[in-house]
Amino acid sequence: MTTAALGNSPEATEAAEVAAALEVDPDKGLNSDEAARRLAESGPNELRASPPEPTWRKVLRQFQEPLVYLLLVAMVISLAAWFVEGATGAPIDAIVIAAIVIANAAIGYVQESRAADAVAALQRMTTVNSTVVRDGSQRSVPSSELVPGDVLVLAEGDAVGADARLLTATGLRVQEASLTGESEASTKNPATLAAGIALGDRANMVFKGTSVVQGVGRAVVSATGMGTQMGSIAEMLDETEADPSPLDREIEQVSKMLGILVLGIAVVVMAALVLVNGADTTEELVTVLLMGVSLAVAAVPEGLPAILSLVLAVGVRTLAGHNALMKELHSVETLGAASVICSDKTGTLTRNEMTLRTVVTASGELDLSGTGYDPDGKVTGEPDDATLREARMALTAGSIANDAQLRKDESWEIQGDPTEAAFLVAQHKLEGTADRVRAYGREGEVPFTSERKLMSVGGREAGTDAIRLFSKGAPDVLLAECDSIQVGDAVEEMDEARREGIRATVEQLAAQGYRTLGTAFRDLSEEDAAVIDDADEHALVWLGVVGIIDPPRTEAANAIREAHRAGIRTIMITGDHPVTAARIASDLGIVEEGARALSGNELDALSDEEFQQATRDVSVFARVAPKHKLRIVDALQADDQLVAMTGDGVNDAPALKSADIGVAMGITGTEVTKEASEMILADDNYATIVTAVRLGRGVYDNIRKFLRYLLSSNMGEVATVFFGVLLAGFIGLAVPDDPSAMAVPLLATQILWINLVTDSGPALAMGVDPEDGDVMGRPPRHPSERILNRSMWLQIISMGLVMGTVTLLTIDIFLPGGLVGGSDSLEVARTAGFTTLVFAQLFNAFNSRSEFHSAFSRPFDNKWLWLTVLLAAALQFAVVELPFLQVAFGTTHLDAAHWLAALGMASIVLWYGELAKLGRRARARARNR
């Protein structure tokens, strides 16, 4: 096999020479043994995939998070303190931290594995077979097993499995939109071409990832796998740098801040303990060290990585239920922050179902209702009899001069060219047309070619010997072959005035975004009917011109309106004609009627500054190449826009990867686009994107909720210990029998208990909290906006100080001395303060559900929060009242008065939160005036 002899230009080599170079007989194909040998030599006909990541590396990667590093450091310090203390009992702090770290790693590993399995399953669903000639006969083989030299047998509806040089072609047309961006099918011809011709003009080649819409042909495979044109575009992806998600950047910033906070708090508290109380013995030094470690644990929300993973995983599962598959957990939130959605047109914003909407004949115009391939539609308005008769003849001609097929399985489907299928659908909407079509038998064909722009079919009416030639094609070309026109039941001469009127009609339809086709007929003489060829396409009778449009998705229009309401701009980027693109964009509500559409050629003529301004002002880009899509995305990102890019074709893939989030189509999308994307739409439905935006915003809000809760609660623990140590003398905090001994407001084990009981459960419940108000009624957040902004930090710090204050006041109330004299022991006062802090954090959970709305609005719509709060309350009662837990956590029995006092003091947190929200709502109203 001498594939090197082909060079890089099989299109410039005679077909017979290509076959000879590949050592294959075009009539017999390869034999099975040779095909197997070549498969072993060249490898599977697949795009190169990254080497699979080893399991051990996947597991290790779960521990490579900044917050996990902090937890591991805290665990090491805790173990050291335990060892210095004598290594008695179990190192509870270290065990709990280790368990949380391991649980987080397991959750992350399982979720990533599930996402990868789902993507692999989706890719397996797109596997196709190819028909080849082997051992002298046709057979179907998996496209992944195609090898150079295989002879492909192409027919309508086939997916082209590899790049191949055409040997023969009869009326062969191939849809190459996934590769070139052109929505019009490309007409193929095996004639040899010049070397170096543009990809879209290589009429003697077929390419992997494209599909046959008409005709038949044979081709010899010249390239497979990464050697194909699709493979060369896949190479581009390796040169396109993918940006981290906003959430990745935010978590990294939070981690850095928390690292500084942990070190500072631990050092300051330990220094304060030594300065205030002294540390003259080893036991006291261990106490200081253990308190520092405990505060480090308290300051770090150790449940954050696990809670974050679980919340994102819930979002992924919810999206999967709405036909959207997220490949990365953090991408859920990223899409929620999108400010611009750049969308392909064909099949994404439109249904990719050509619909014949209007027929214009000599006597008038007839409009048809309905969209897509479902023939459920009818004539609208009240056309006169002459118009109905002429339109019936026009649709009959277009339906007979036709190679498409329309059939119904579970739904209406077509095989062949969508434009031709539009006639087959339309014939059922005009009464009597389908019967006329069935009355004719096919008696020869003159195939469509891009040079002629015409197609004709001879039809013999049942019960007669007469043959009528039905023609359809480009209106200007077909009109030139007509010398008469159908007017009612009569055929009249085509004069110049009528020609000008038809040309004006065509221009008007084109300006409205319609694709136009003309239809005509001619009764053939017996001599002409003997051999039907292009010589018969003259002296035709003009029937009419039809307007065909690819209808917008109804749900896409609604989704675009919802996106606009949410402050999200939609940009259409397509390879279609600018006029058609502008019309579709107007119908969908992307732009106002008459808005400008820029073409790729116009973009090339712009300077960098003009290009940047164009991306701000123009929302429809047509006739664009892959480089234009990349440049548009980059320009928008340079304007601080967070860009989502949708697409289905290979030409979309580099832009999908460069965008902040790429959205690939699951049905029509190619393997390359799915690999480049972060999200795959299983139903190719644009409306699913808006659902993802809404869910993504809800996920982001919930992340802020549990961060607000976790950090303010942990701040309350830190404030309690820090100010309790500094103000011990003022609140009477001392050991009764030894005033010089070290006394702390909370024990290390109690701090750990608070973390276990109040952190993860309520925080996780807030992670699945229902949406807080109308999330789509606000603009997208700016990419530079931090999760923990200035306002949120003020809320966290102020709430933490309130919790610390009510806890220390509770201790002071029951201790003798201090600001408020009491009569209880240190154990009772500490237990009451401990209980107050636990319940203060539980009250804080309800506060943290919203920054503005009252905790008493929608109080019962999160059952999981109530369950976790009630469970935490029950556990706190147990740790205070059960003897064996009293020993473990240094607590003692509280009577009813102590319990009521603790609950009353803890509820101050709730009332403070309500007053703070009241003030924020008032300020918001003042700003909006």
Secondary structure, 3 states (H helix, E strand, C coil): CCHHHHCCCHHHCCHHHHHHHCCCCCCCCECHHHHHHHHHHHCCCCCCCCCCCCHHHHHHHCCCCHHHHHHHHHHHHHHHHHHHHCCCCCCHHHHHHHHHHHHHHHHHHHHHHHHHHHHHHHHHHCCCEEEEEECCEEEEEEHHHCCCCCEEEECCCCECCCEEEEEEEEEEEEECHHHHCCCCCEECCCCCCCCCCCHHHCCCEECCCCEEEEEEEEEEEEECHHHCHHHHHHHHHHCCCCCCCHHHHHHHHHHHHHHHHHHHHHHHHHHHHHHHHCCCCHHHHHHHHHHHHHHHHHHCCCCHHHHHHHHHHHHHHHHHHCCEEECCCCHHHHHHCCCEEEECCCCCCECCCCEEEEEEECCEEEEECCCCCCCCCCEECCCCHHHHHHHHHHHHHHHHCCCCEEEECCCEEEECCHHHHHHHHHCCCCCCHHHHHHCEEEEEEECCCCCCCEEEEEEEECCCCCEEEEEEECHHHHHHCEEEEEECCEEEECCHHHHHHHHHHHHHHHHCCCEEEEEEEEEECHHHHHCCCHHHCCCEEEEEEEEEECCECHHHHHHHHHHHHCCCEEEEECCCCHHHHHHHHHHHCCCCCCCCCEEHHHHHCCCHHHHHHHHHHCCEEECCCHHHHHHHHHHHHHCCCCEEEEECCHHHHHHHHHCCEEEEECCCCCHHHHHHCCEEECCCCHHHHHHHHHHHHHHHHHHHHHHHHHHHHHHHHHHHHHHHHHCCCCCCCCCCCCCCCCCCCCCHHHHHHHHHHHHHHHHHHHHCCCCCCCHHHCCCCCCCCCCCCHHHHHHHHHHHHHHHHHHHHHHHHHCCCCCCCCCCCHHHHHHHHHHHHHHHHHHHHHHCCCCCCCCCCCCCCCHHHHHHHHHHHHHHHHHHHCHHHHHHHCCCCCCHHHHHHHHHHHHHHHHHHHHHHHHHHHHHHHHHC
